Amino acid sequence: MYYYVILGTHILSDTKILSTSLDQRLNLWEIDFDKQDEIDNVGFKLIKSEFVDVCDPSSMDILNINGNDVYIAIAGIGVEIFKI
């Protein structure tokens, strides 16, 4: 859940999405295709949420190494790197 504008998203796989927003959160979501409604909206399940120590996060970039290690860089007033 976010309380401010989402500033960055990245599709990691066919069922996982990363997102970050102005409220300094990095969220990992799982798409739940079993919860489609009558107008084909899918459900999202929050898997993990981390606080980002970077003020005013404005961009996000992803580095995937050998399909195993994923590094996420969040930039704003500074940079923070996460590994998932």
Buried (B, 14 or more C-beta within 10 A) or exposed (E): EBEEEEBBEBEBEEEBBBBBBBBBBBBBBBBEEEEEEEEEEEEBEEEEEBEBEBEEBEEBEBEEEEEEEBEBBBBBEEEBEBEB
